[in-house]
Amino acid sequence: MDQRVLVTFATKHGATGEIAARIGQSLQEAGLATDVVPTYQVGDISPYTAVVLGSAVYIGRWRKQAVKFLQDHKDELKAKDVWLFSSGPTGTGDPEELLKGWRVPENVQPVIDDIRPRDIAVFHGVLSPDDLNFLEKWMIKTVKAETGDFRDWDAISAWAMGIASQLQDVKSQATESQHQGAETE
C-alpha cells in the first residue's frame, strides 16, 4: 500500500496553517503523497496511512476543531501512524522548556494516550497584536507575552523530514517482506 499522509490543523489566525503547509511541503518533497487540510474540512480519513495533526494553543488549550477531530476519529487513528504538534509559545528558547514540559492539553491527554502517536512536537508560534481583540491584547499584556513571529522553520522542516524518514522505513520494510514472501512461494 502506498503511503498517503493527511496533514490537518486547527488555527485561529493562520500561523498554524502555515506550519502545516510547511510540513506538507517537506513530506511531498520526500516523495510522499500528502494532503494539507483544515480539520473542519476533513471527512473520511480511511485513505490515509498516516496523519499529522496540529493545533494552535491558546491559554493552554487546543482549538476546538482539533479536539473534535481527535475525538471523532479516535478509533481510526489508533490504527494509523500519527504525529501531533502544538503551535503557540512565543519568545526564544526551547518551546517545551518555555511551557515547563507541557506538550498537549490535559483535556485531550486520555485520547492521545489511547491513540499513541509516534511523536508530539511543540513549535514556537506567532503573536501579532494586529490580529488580537481587546481581551486578547489585555491577556498578553498581563502575562507579558512577547509579540512577533517566533516560528523556527528549520526545526519544523527537520521534524517533517523525520516523519518522512520513518514512513519510508515502514514502506521499505513492507516491500522487503513482500519480496521475501514471493521468493518462498
MOBELDA-V190731 format. One line per field, one symbol per residue. phi: phi as a letter, one per 20 degrees, with the letter a starting at -180 (. if undefined). psi: psi as a letter, one per 30 degrees, with the letter a starting at -180 (. if undefined). A space follows every 50 residues. Layout:
phi->???
psi->???
This chain:
phi->.ffcdddcbccddofffffgfffgfffffenefcddbfgfdededffeeb cddcbfdclmcffgffffggffdgffffecfcccbdcrfdodofgffgel nfcbfgfdgfffgfflffacdcdfdccdgfeeegffffffffelffdpdd fdfffffffffffgfffffffffffffffffffee
psi->kkkkkkjllklegfeeeeeeeeeeeeeefggkkkkjkkeffkckgffkfk kkklklkkhgklkeeeeeeeeegeeeffglkkkkkkkeklallkeeeegh fkelkeffeeeeeeeilflklkllakjjfffkleeeeeeeeefhkklajg kjeeeeeeeeeeeeeeeeeeeeeeeeeeeeeeff.
